[in-house]
Amino acid sequence: MTGQPRNERPGTAARPHDIYGLLCPGRAVYELLVHKWTGLAITALEDGPRRFGELRRKLEGVSPKALTQTLRRLEENGLVQRTVYAEVPPRVEYELTGLGRGALEPLAHLRTWVRANTGKFAAGE
């Protein structure tokens, strides 16, 4: 016996900070950030607070439901702050928190890579 738990292959035990590990806390953060609309929503808020309608116009193709779900996930995870103003009609704005602003740098690197390599991808494959 090698000390490896039963039914577990060598090298598959949960390792701290191994994003491929099912139990790694960083995995949930990674999955949040690579979600379809998340990166676009974060970068759309780069220049300051925006209202829902502004975000929807900026993120062409996003449905109201998908944008609402994305903003809720970002708020629940501390990346976005939602502010409701006591006006008639009520005004709601979304803005990045410090944590959300921290995600801008890696997303900017990704955008740069995408711009540089978009033409290199095989069309329709």
HUHU-V622948 format. One record per residue. N is the residue number from 1. RES is the residue in one letter. NEAR is the number of other ideal C-beta (glycine too) atoms within 12 Angstrom. Layout:
n = <N & N>
res = <RES & RES>
near = <NEAR & NEAR>
This chain:
n = <1 & 2 & 3 & 4 & 5 & 6 & 7 & 8 & 9 & 10 & 11 & 12 & 13 & 14 & 15 & 16 & 17 & 18 & 19 & 20 & 21 & 22 & 23 & 24 & 25 & 26 & 27 & 28 & 29 & 30 & 31 & 32 & 33 & 34 & 35 & 36 & 37 & 38 & 39 & 40 & 41 & 42 & 43 & 44 & 45 & 46 & 47 & 48 & 49 & 50 & 51 & 52 & 53 & 54 & 55 & 56 & 57 & 58 & 59 & 60 & 61 & 62 & 63 & 64 & 65 & 66 & 67 & 68 & 69 & 70 & 71 & 72 & 73 & 74 & 75 & 76 & 77 & 78 & 79 & 80 & 81 & 82 & 83 & 84 & 85 & 86 & 87 & 88 & 89 & 90 & 91 & 92 & 93 & 94 & 95 & 96 & 97 & 98 & 99 & 100 & 101 & 102 & 103 & 104 & 105 & 106 & 107 & 108 & 109 & 110 & 111 & 112 & 113 & 114 & 115 & 116 & 117 & 118 & 119 & 120 & 121 & 122 & 123 & 124 & 125>
res = <M & T & G & Q & P & R & N & E & R & P & G & T & A & A & R & P & H & D & I & Y & G & L & L & C & P & G & R & A & V & Y & E & L & L & V & H & K & W & T & G & L & A & I & T & A & L & E & D & G & P & R & R & F & G & E & L & R & R & K & L & E & G & V & S & P & K & A & L & T & Q & T & L & R & R & L & E & E & N & G & L & V & Q & R & T & V & Y & A & E & V & P & P & R & V & E & Y & E & L & T & G & L & G & R & G & A & L & E & P & L & A & H & L & R & T & W & V & R & A & N & T & G & K & F & A & A & G & E>
near = <5 & 10 & 8 & 12 & 12 & 8 & 7 & 13 & 10 & 9 & 12 & 15 & 19 & 17 & 16 & 12 & 14 & 17 & 19 & 16 & 18 & 16 & 16 & 18 & 17 & 18 & 20 & 18 & 23 & 21 & 18 & 30 & 31 & 19 & 24 & 19 & 31 & 34 & 29 & 30 & 40 & 41 & 30 & 34 & 36 & 24 & 15 & 15 & 23 & 30 & 26 & 29 & 17 & 21 & 35 & 25 & 15 & 23 & 28 & 12 & 13 & 25 & 14 & 17 & 12 & 21 & 32 & 21 & 20 & 34 & 38 & 22 & 27 & 36 & 28 & 16 & 24 & 19 & 34 & 36 & 25 & 29 & 19 & 15 & 13 & 9 & 11 & 6 & 10 & 13 & 18 & 24 & 24 & 35 & 28 & 30 & 23 & 13 & 19 & 33 & 23 & 17 & 32 & 25 & 15 & 19 & 27 & 18 & 15 & 21 & 19 & 13 & 14 & 17 & 12 & 12 & 12 & 12 & 9 & 10 & 11 & 8 & 7 & 4 & 4>
